[in-house]
Amino acid sequence: MTNSKNMSIQKLLYTLQIADNALILGHRISEWCGHGPVLEQDIAITNTALDHLGQARSLYQYAATQFNALNQEEKKGLFVSSALQSLIAQGKLLDEDDLAYLRDGWDFRNVWLVEQPNKDWAYTVARSFLYDCFNYFFYTELRNSKDETLAAIAEKSLKEVTYHIRWSSEWVIRLGDGTEESHKRMQQAINDRWAYTGELVKMSEADTAMLAEGVGVDLNAIASQWQERVASVIEEATLTIPQDTWMQEGGKEGRHTEHLGYILAELQFMQRAYPNMEW
């Protein structure tokens, strides 16, 4: 495999990393639809889920274009999913729906943080806050990508992500600096989700390859920005940052917690039960 071919595959995997984060977090957040603590926040978090799903769709469309541009030999072995392998063997082109609904858990490259359960409102807020802080700085830098499509998606998405980080930060402060009960719950949620934050700024092979090409973001460079923003909000919320926590990782390499399997069972059921169904 030549270097140019390898870069094409690494760009595809890089795009899928970003898309998978958006899809899985969007699905997780959508589980709150109709169950929010108050009507206003029910609507707010549902709209946030739609933002993530919209970003995922744009990224999957671009990923499908990249995949279809590969030759048949390059396509083989990229996905574990037997459903996708069958389509590839038949020489069929893939689309955004195939990438979302027909890949198996081993094919997903989202970080572990986004697949963690909602549990309660504090846990949901903590997960969104920790990810939103990263996502804001990530998309800010991705706007400078040499890849015009990724840069355009980042530019459009940043408008939504700016709202996300404001919303989740306000809730962390509201709960952390609220009642004794809300403070305790918010601190516990931060404590339990902190171990999944290290992977956000850990460079995968695709991250490294795309940074070298001027396409991707230097996660090491935005790590300090993420830490500073998180620390500022945590301090205002009268909470504390967990210390000496072992960081979990593996999602970017296709290794996941058991929670992703349950998400995909629900997310992909309709398409797998009724293949190629159209409304």
N, C-alpha and C positions, 0 to 999 in steps of 0.2 A: 504494500500500500504506500503510495507516494505521500509526501508531506501535505500537499494540497488536498488530497482525498481525506487524509486524517483530520485536517482542519475543518473540512465540511462536516464531518461526523461530530467533531467536538463542538462546532457551532450549533448543530442540531441538539445535542445533549444539553448545551448551555441554555438554549431557548426553552427546552423542556423543563429544566430546573426551575426557571422563573414561572413558567406556565403552571407547573404542578403545585408550586406554593400557592399561587392564586386560586386554583381550582379547589384544592383541599381545604384551605382556610375559608373560602367562600361557602363551601358546602357545610363546614362545621358551623359557621355563623348563621347560616340559613336555618339551622335547626331551632333557632330562637323565634322564628316567624310565628306569630300568634301566641308566644309564651313570654314576651318581654315583661319586665316588672311594672311598667306603665305604658300606656298607648304610644306616647311620643317616642319612647326609646325602642318600642317594638318596631315602629316604622323606621327609626334611624338605623337600627342594626340590620334590618331587612334590606334597606338601601345600600348599606355597606357591603352586604353579601353580594348584591347585584353588581356593585363596582368591581369586586374581585372576580366575579364570573365573567364580566365584560373584558377585563384584562386578560383572563385566561383564554377567552375565545380568540382575541386578536393574536395572542402568542401561539396558540395551537394552529391557527390558520397559517401563520408564517412557518411554523415547524413542519406542517404538512407539505408546504411548498419546497422546503429544503429537502425533506425526505424523498419526495417524488423526483427530485433532480438527481438523486444518486443512481448509479447503475445497479443492476440486479444483484451483482456480487456484493456490493457494498451494503445493500439492504439486508442481506442474510445475516442472521445472528444478532441484529440490533435489539430485537425484542423477544422476550421469553414467551409472550402470549401466543398460544396455538392458533387463536382466531386471526391474529395479525399475520402470523407465518403463512396461514392458508391464503390470505388475500395477496400477500407478497408473492407466493409461489405461482398464483394465477396471473401475476403481472398487473394487478389492479392498483390504481392510485389511491392513496389514503387522503382523508380529509380531517377536519378538526374533530368531528364526532368519533371517528375511529380512534384517534389518539386519546380522547377522554374516556370513551366507554369500552374499548376493547383491549386496552393494555392491562396486564396483571400487576399485582403489587410490586413485584421485582423490577418492573419497568418504570415505576414512578421514582422521581428524584427529588421530591420535596423534603424539606428538613423535618425532623421529628416534632418540632414545636407545633407546627400547624395542624398536625393530626391528633393532638392530645384532646381528650373529651372536654366538653363545656363544663361539666359538673354543676357549678352555680354561677351567679352573675360575677362574683369576684374573680373566679378562675377564668371566665370568658374575657373579662376586662384585662386581666394580667397577660393573658396570651396575646390578645390584640395589641396591647400597649408595647410589649417587648418586640413583637414583630413589626408593628407600625413604625417604631423608631428606626429600626434597621431599613425598612422598605423606603422610608422617606429619603434617607441619605443614599440608598442604592439607586433609586430612580433619578435622583438629582445628578448623580455621576453618569448614569447610563445615557442621559441625554447627549453626552459628548461622544458616544460610540461612533466609530467609523462606519458601522452598519446603519444605514439610513432608516431601515424599517424598525430596528430595535430602538433607535434614538427617537423616532416618531411616537412609538408606543409609550416610551418613557415620558416624553413631553406631555402626552395626553393623560397618562395615568397619574402623573405627579399632582395634578389638580385635585384628583380624588384622594390620593394618599395624604395630601396636606390636611384635608378634612379629617381623615381617619386618625392621624396622630393627635390632632387637637381634641377630638372626641374621646379617645381612650385615655389621654393624659388627664383630661378634666375628671374622668370617672375615677382614675387612680387617686387623685387628690381628694375628690369628694368622699370616697370610701375610707381612704387612709386617714384623713384628718376629720373624720366624722364622729360617729359614736364609738364607744369602746368595742362593741360587737363588730361594727363594720371595719374598724381598724384591725382587729384580730383576724378577720376573714381575708382582708386584702393582703396582710402580711403573710399569711399562710399560703395564699395563692402565689405570691411572688416567690416565696421560698421553694415551693414545689415545682414551679415552672422554670426556675433559674437554670437548672441543670441542662436545659435544652437550648440555651441561648448561645453557647460556644460555637455550635455548628453554623450559626448564621454568618459568622465572619471567618469560617475555616475555608480555605481555598481548595476546591476540588480540582481534578485533572482538567475538567472543562473550563473552570474559572481561570486556571493558570494559562491554559492555551489561548483563551480568548483575550486575556489581558495582554499577552505577548503580541497579539495581532491588532491591538488597539480597539478591539470590539467590546471587551468586557470591563468589569469594574474591579479595581484593586480593593479587595475586602479588608486587607490589612490597613489600608489608609483610612477607611471609614470606620474602623473598629473604635478608634478613640472618639470620634464624633458621636457614635452610638452610645458609648459608655458615658460620655459627658451629658448627653441629653437625658438618658435614663436616670443618672445620678441626680440631676437637677430636679426632675419630677418626683423621684422617690423621696428626696429631702423635703420638698415642699409638702408632700403627703404625710410627713412625720413617720415614714417607714425606714427600714434599713435594708441594705443590699446584702444578700447572703455571702459569706466568705468561705474560701477554700472548698468550693463545690466541684465535684467531679463532673465534667461535661460529657454529655451523651452525644453520640454522632453515628452516622451511617446512612442517613436518608439520601444523601447526594450520590451514594454508591449503590442505591437500590435495596438497602437493608432497612426494614421498618419495624415499628412496634406492632403489636397485635391490633391496635386501633384502626390502622389503615384498612385492614381486611374487612372490618365491619362497615367502614365508610364506603368502600367499593362495592360491597354486596348490595347496599341500598342505592348508591349512585348509578350503578351499571345494570341493575336488575332488568329494567324494561327493555333496554337494547339487546341484552343477551337472551332474554326470554322470547322476544319477538324481533329477530334480526331484520334490519332494514325497514322497520315499520315507519310509515310516514303518516302525519296527521292529515 
